[in-house]
Amino acid sequence: MDLTHKILSDYSYYLRIERAMSPNTVEAYSSDVEAFFDWVGIEPADVSSKDILDYLAANDRLSKRSQSRLLSSLRSFFDWLVLEGDRKDNPCDAVDSPKLGRYLPEVLSVEEVSAIIGSVDLSTWNGKRDRAILEVLYGCGLRVSEVAGLKISQLYMDEGFVRIVGKGDKERLVPIGEMAVSAIQEYLASRPEPASPQYDDILFLNRFGKTISRVALFNMVKRQAMAAGVNKEISPHTFRHSFATHLIENGADLRVVQEMLGHESILTTEIYTHIDSSTWQRSILEHHPRG
């Protein structure tokens, strides 16, 4: 399988350099493809559609969404082989993707959000950090990677906004409320010394004075949910989704929420906010000057 590992290395390079995919996406695609070849035990040129189907059947305990991602990763890999001239066909073309239902993440009520934030022990510097993180997750609706990498220089607290560099290095301005500002200021007053100058501008530090990891954020959120007695399957993304949902419920414009979340398509925002597309479509048509 040495040849296969060489091909997988070249494929990762292709995703990273030519497709300019994020490190997380490259890692996900590459690990999916590697796991398949560890299972199938044959060279890429010999893989058939039946091998793909057998692999999906062997992973039938996975959710339809996870199976769909596996197939997407394999389809991308074999498309690349065809592009490189190493295969004439893509064996995934004869395999149908699992039918996915409408995916709606868990939503927290305003009371549950308050309970989770209120469960944090503020007697320690990292407790103040965790409360500030939760306030920013919910109050600004940021992605977990955006919170982990947030810089002090991106904060304009007097003006009431945060400058976020999101997916594809696209910048957006997100309003930040008084409660989040207050929590950040309290944390900054007890923020530990950075491990080195390269972390001077990083807002949320771990106990080693370095950038807090996404895994640490996930664990903290789950820990505080348990402490607050919130028995839901949640993650940092749950706060982002709840933020958008509560904004819409309180009458915020869908386009404004789209811009704040940094979504390319308003359809993505519509899914996040549980609103049937016919609702906002009808609203637009009713107020259209040519309606």
Backbone hydrogen bonds, N-H to C=O, Kabsch-Sander energy under -0.5 kcal/mol:
donor,donor_aa,acceptor,acceptor_aa,energy
5,H,1,M,-2.1
6,K,2,D,-1.9
7,I,3,L,-2.3
8,L,4,T,-2.7
9,S,5,H,-2.0
10,D,6,K,-2.0
11,Y,7,I,-2.4
12,S,8,L,-2.3
13,Y,9,S,-1.9
14,Y,10,D,-2.2
15,L,11,Y,-2.4
16,R,12,S,-2.4
17,I,13,Y,-3.1
18,E,13,Y,-0.6
18,E,14,Y,-0.8
19,R,14,Y,-2.2
21,M,15,L,-2.5
26,V,22,S,-2.6
27,E,23,P,-2.4
28,A,24,N,-2.2
29,Y,25,T,-2.8
30,S,26,V,-2.6
31,S,27,E,-2.4
32,D,28,A,-2.0
33,V,29,Y,-2.3
34,E,30,S,-2.6
35,A,31,S,-2.3
36,F,32,D,-1.8
37,F,33,V,-2.0
38,D,34,E,-2.2
39,W,35,A,-1.5
40,V,36,F,-3.0
41,G,37,F,-2.0
46,D,43,E,-1.8
47,V,44,P,-1.1
52,I,48,S,-1.5
53,L,49,S,-2.5
54,D,50,K,-2.9
55,Y,51,D,-2.0
56,L,52,I,-2.3
57,A,53,L,-2.3
58,A,54,D,-2.0
59,N,55,Y,-1.0
60,D,57,A,-1.4
62,L,59,N,-1.8
67,Q,63,S,-2.5
68,S,64,K,-2.4
69,R,65,R,-1.7
70,L,66,S,-2.2
71,L,67,Q,-2.4
72,S,68,S,-2.2
73,S,69,R,-2.5
74,L,70,L,-2.4
75,R,71,L,-2.7
76,S,72,S,-2.2
77,F,73,S,-2.0
78,F,74,L,-2.6
79,D,75,R,-2.1
80,W,76,S,-1.8
81,L,77,F,-1.8
82,V,78,F,-2.1
83,L,79,D,-2.4
84,E,80,W,-2.2
85,G,81,L,-0.6
85,G,82,V,-0.9
86,D,81,L,-2.5
87,R,81,L,-0.9
93,D,90,N,-2.0
94,A,91,P,-0.6
95,V,92,C,-2.0
96,D,94,A,-0.5
103,Y,101,G,-0.5
104,L,102,R,-0.6
113,V,109,S,-2.3
114,S,110,V,-2.3
115,A,111,E,-2.2
116,I,112,E,-2.4
117,I,113,V,-2.5
118,G,114,S,-2.6
119,S,115,A,-0.8
119,S,116,I,-0.7
120,V,117,I,-1.2
122,L,120,V,-0.7
124,T,121,D,-0.6
128,K,124,T,-1.8
129,R,125,W,-2.0
130,D,126,N,-2.5
131,R,127,G,-2.3
132,A,128,K,-2.0
133,I,129,R,-2.5
134,L,130,D,-2.4
135,E,131,R,-2.5
136,V,132,A,-2.1
137,L,133,I,-2.9
138,Y,134,L,-2.3
139,G,135,E,-2.9
140,C,136,V,-1.9
141,G,137,L,-0.7
142,L,136,V,-0.7
147,V,143,R,-1.9
148,A,144,V,-2.5
149,G,145,S,-1.8
150,L,147,V,-1.2
152,I,201,D,-3.1
154,Q,151,K,-1.5
155,L,152,I,-1.6
156,Y,161,F,-2.1
160,G,156,Y,-1.4
161,F,156,Y,-1.9
162,V,174,V,-2.7
163,R,154,Q,-2.6
164,I,162,V,-0.7
164,I,172,R,-2.9
166,G,164,I,-0.7
166,G,170,K,-3.0
169,D,166,G,-1.4
170,K,167,K,-1.1
172,R,164,I,-2.1
174,V,162,V,-2.7
176,I,160,G,-1.8
181,V,177,G,-2.2
182,S,178,E,-2.8
183,A,179,M,-2.0
184,I,180,A,-2.3
185,Q,181,V,-2.5
186,E,182,S,-2.0
187,Y,183,A,-2.0
188,L,184,I,-2.9
189,A,185,Q,-1.4
190,S,187,Y,-1.7
191,R,187,Y,-0.6
191,R,188,L,-0.5
195,A,209,G,-2.6
199,Y,196,S,-2.3
200,D,197,P,-1.7
202,I,199,Y,-1.0
203,L,150,L,-2.6
204,F,150,L,-0.5
205,L,203,L,-0.8
206,N,210,K,-3.0
209,G,206,N,-2.0
212,I,204,F,-1.9
217,L,213,S,-1.6
218,F,214,R,-2.5
219,N,215,V,-2.6
220,M,216,A,-2.3
221,V,217,L,-2.3
222,K,218,F,-2.1
223,R,219,N,-2.4
224,Q,220,M,-2.6
225,A,221,V,-2.0
226,M,222,K,-2.0
227,A,223,R,-2.1
228,A,224,Q,-1.7
229,G,226,M,-1.1
230,V,225,A,-2.7
231,N,229,G,-0.9
232,K,230,V,-1.3
234,I,232,K,-1.3
238,T,235,S,-1.3
239,F,235,S,-0.7
239,F,236,P,-0.9
240,R,236,P,-1.0
241,H,237,H,-2.6
242,S,238,T,-2.6
243,F,239,F,-2.5
244,A,240,R,-2.0
245,T,241,H,-2.5
246,H,242,S,-2.8
247,L,243,F,-1.9
248,I,244,A,-2.2
249,E,245,T,-2.5
250,N,246,H,-1.5
251,G,248,I,-1.9
252,A,247,L,-2.7
257,V,253,D,-2.1
258,Q,254,L,-2.3
259,E,255,R,-2.1
260,M,256,V,-2.2
261,L,257,V,-2.5
262,G,258,Q,-1.2
263,H,258,Q,-2.0
268,T,265,S,-0.7
269,T,265,S,-1.1
270,E,266,I,-2.4
271,I,267,L,-1.9
272,Y,268,T,-2.1
273,T,269,T,-1.8
274,H,271,I,-1.3
275,I,270,E,-1.2
279,T,276,D,-1.8
280,W,276,D,-1.0
281,Q,277,S,-2.2
282,R,278,S,-2.5
283,S,279,T,-1.9
284,I,280,W,-2.1
285,L,281,Q,-2.5
286,E,282,R,-2.5
287,H,283,S,-1.1
288,H,285,L,-0.9
291,G,288,H,-2.2
